């Protein structure tokens, strides 16, 4: 996209306004799978798409198409589901996303959705995904692959990275050779530093679970109340 003035956010469209509006195309993944999405809805919930589809700003606004080749189509379908329903499926039902390439819900896939929400600047989805991640990581551990992906794709000050550090501290386990499939899959230095700092700060306390309230404070100023 070329540079330009970001379009102002309009009030959330009604259901009638949504289905009377035209759709835009989002091409996802290496195979460029086409998703038709109602323009006012996706522009309302995502600053990235609001800028992209503003015809006076970007070529995408004229063509009505945006391409994201590096996004998992099944994860994008979770976003579409949220876009129209304002909720995410229980993680045990995530195999409904992706068709023949359906998701087996795990920490990587919820992390991919969080990264996508962060990338398209959709704060309400970011918050909802963070809540889901806390719930998930209270029941299963974070993998080395997920940690590496998160640190490679999120700003270093993002609260999600603190969640991964806290999960590792709270439910510490030994990293085995089976966890690392390649000699290049090394835990990020910033993650290891965070874990060490966590141990130093909480050496005299006991933390048995992750509490969502510890992470949602970053949304207090920029996420509107849900109606």
C-alpha positions in Angstrom: 0.0 0.0 0.0 1.2 3.5 -0.7 1.2 6.2 2.0 -1.9 8.2 2.6 -4.3 9.6 5.2 -6.1 6.9 7.2 -9.9 6.9 6.8 -11.8 7.8 9.9 -13.6 5.0 11.7 -17.3 5.1 11.1 -20.1 3.8 13.5 -20.5 0.0 13.5 -22.9 -0.9 10.6 -26.2 -2.5 11.4 -26.9 -6.0 10.1 -29.1 -4.5 7.4 -26.4 -2.0 6.3 -23.8 -4.8 6.3 -25.7 -7.1 4.0 -26.8 -4.3 1.7 -23.2 -3.2 1.2 -20.7 -4.5 -1.4 -18.0 -7.0 -0.6 -14.3 -6.8 -0.9 -11.8 -9.6 -1.6 -9.0 -10.7 0.7 -6.6 -13.2 -0.8 -5.1 -15.4 1.9 -2.2 -17.9 2.0 0.3 -19.1 -0.6 -2.7 -20.4 -2.7 -4.3 -17.0 -2.6 -7.7 -18.3 -1.4 -10.4 -15.7 -2.0 -12.6 -14.5 0.9 -15.5 -12.2 0.2 -16.1 -9.9 3.2 -18.6 -7.0 3.6 -16.6 -3.8 3.2 -18.2 -1.6 6.0 -17.8 -4.4 8.6 -14.1 -5.2 8.0 -13.3 -1.5 7.8 -15.0 -0.8 11.1 -13.1 -3.5 13.0 -9.7 -3.2 11.4 -7.6 0.0 11.0 -5.4 -1.9 8.5 -8.4 -2.7 6.2 -10.0 0.7 6.8 -6.8 2.3 5.4 -6.5 -0.3 2.6 -10.0 0.0 1.3 -10.3 3.8 1.4 -10.3 4.5 -2.3 -8.9 7.9 -2.0 -5.8 6.6 -0.3 -4.7 3.2 -1.7 -4.8 1.1 -4.9 -6.5 -1.6 -2.9 -9.5 0.7 -2.4 -9.9 0.9 -6.2 -9.5 -2.8 -6.9 -11.3 -3.9 -3.7 -8.6 -6.6 -3.1 -5.9 -7.1 -0.4 -3.4 -10.0 -0.5 -1.9 -11.6 2.6 0.1 -14.5 1.4 1.8 -15.3 4.7 -1.5 -15.8 6.7 -2.9 -19.2 7.5 -6.3 -19.5 5.7 -7.8 -21.4 8.6 -6.7 -18.8 11.1 -8.2 -16.1 8.8 -11.5 -18.0 8.9 -11.4 -17.7 12.7 -11.1 -13.9 12.2 -14.0 -13.9 9.7 -16.1 -15.9 12.2 -15.3 -13.3 14.9 -16.0 -10.5 12.5 -19.6 -11.5 11.9 -20.4 -13.0 15.3 -18.2 -11.0 17.7 -17.1 -14.2 19.4 -14.7 -17.0 18.9 -15.6 -20.7 18.9 -14.5 -22.8 21.9 -11.0 -24.0 21.1 -12.3 -27.6 21.0 -14.3 -26.6 17.9 -11.5 -25.0 15.9 -11.3 -28.0 13.6 -14.3 -26.4 11.8 -12.0 -23.8 10.4 -10.0 -24.4 7.2 -12.0 -27.2 5.5 -9.6 -30.0 4.4 -6.8 -28.1 6.1 -8.7 -27.7 9.4 -7.0 -26.5 12.5 -6.1 -28.7 15.5 -6.4 -26.0 18.1 -3.2 -25.4 19.9 -1.0 -22.6 21.3 0.5 -21.9 17.8 -2.9 -21.3 16.2 -4.2 -19.0 18.9 -0.9 -17.2 18.7 -1.2 -16.9 14.9 -4.7 -15.3 15.4 -3.3 -12.9 18.0 -0.5 -11.9 15.6 -3.0 -11.4 12.8 -5.2 -9.2 15.0 -2.2 -7.2 16.0 -1.1 -6.8 12.4 -4.5 -5.7 11.1 -4.9 -3.4 14.1 -8.1 -4.9 15.4 -8.0 -4.1 19.1 -11.3 -5.8 20.0 -10.2 -9.1 18.4 -6.7 -8.7 20.0 -8.3 -8.5 23.4 -10.7 -11.5 22.7 -7.8 -13.6 21.5 -5.7 -12.7 24.5 -8.5 -13.9 26.8 -8.7 -17.2 24.8 -4.9 -17.6 25.0 -4.9 -17.2 28.8 -7.6 -19.9 29.0 -5.7 -22.2 26.7 -2.3 -21.8 28.4 -3.8 -22.6 31.7 -4.6 -26.0 30.4 -1.6 -26.8 28.1 2.0 -25.7 27.8 3.5 -23.3 25.2 5.7 -24.9 22.6 9.2 -23.8 21.6 7.9 -23.2 18.1 5.1 -21.0 19.4 7.5 -18.9 21.5 9.9 -18.4 18.5 6.9 -17.4 16.2 5.5 -14.9 18.7 8.9 -13.2 19.4 9.5 -13.0 15.6 6.1 -11.4 14.8 5.2 -9.2 17.8 6.6 -5.9 19.1 8.9 -6.6 22.1 6.7 -4.7 24.5 3.6 -6.6 23.5 1.7 -8.1 26.6 1.3 -11.4 24.8 5.1 -12.0 25.2 4.7 -11.5 28.9 2.0 -14.1 28.9 4.3 -16.6 27.4 7.0 -15.8 29.9 4.5 -16.2 32.7 3.2 -19.5 31.3 6.7 -20.9 31.2 7.4 -19.7 34.7 4.1 -20.9 36.2 4.1 -24.3 34.5 7.8 -24.9 34.1 8.9 -28.1 32.5 12.1 -29.4 31.1 12.7 -28.7 27.4 13.5 -32.0 25.7 15.2 -32.7 22.4 11.8 -33.7 21.0 10.7 -30.1 21.5 13.3 -28.7 19.2 13.1 -30.1 15.7 15.9 -28.1 14.2 19.2 -26.8 15.6 18.1 -23.3 14.6 15.0 -23.5 16.9 16.5 -21.8 19.9 14.5 -19.9 22.4 14.8 -16.1 21.9 17.2 -14.3 24.2 14.6 -11.8 25.2 12.3 -14.6 26.3 14.9 -16.3 28.4 15.8 -13.0 30.0 12.1 -12.5 30.8 11.9 -15.9 32.4 15.0 -15.2 34.5 13.6 -11.8 35.6 10.3 -13.5 36.5 12.1 -16.0 38.7 14.0 -13.2 40.4 10.9 -11.1 41.1 8.7 -14.0 42.2 11.2 -16.2 44.0 9.3 -15.8 47.3 5.8 -16.1 45.9 3.7 -18.9 44.5 1.8 -18.6 41.2 -0.4 -21.5 40.3 -2.4 -20.1 37.4 -2.6 -17.4 34.8 -5.1 -14.6 35.5 -6.6 -12.7 32.5 -6.8 -9.5 34.5 -3.0 -9.3 34.5 -3.0 -8.8 30.8 -6.1 -6.8 29.8 -5.0 -3.5 31.4 -3.3 -2.5 28.1 -6.8 -2.4 26.4 -8.5 -0.1 29.0 -8.0 3.1 26.9 -8.6 1.9 23.4 -11.3 -0.8 23.3 -14.9 0.3 23.4 -17.4 -1.4 25.6 -19.3 -4.2 23.8 -23.0 -3.5 23.2 
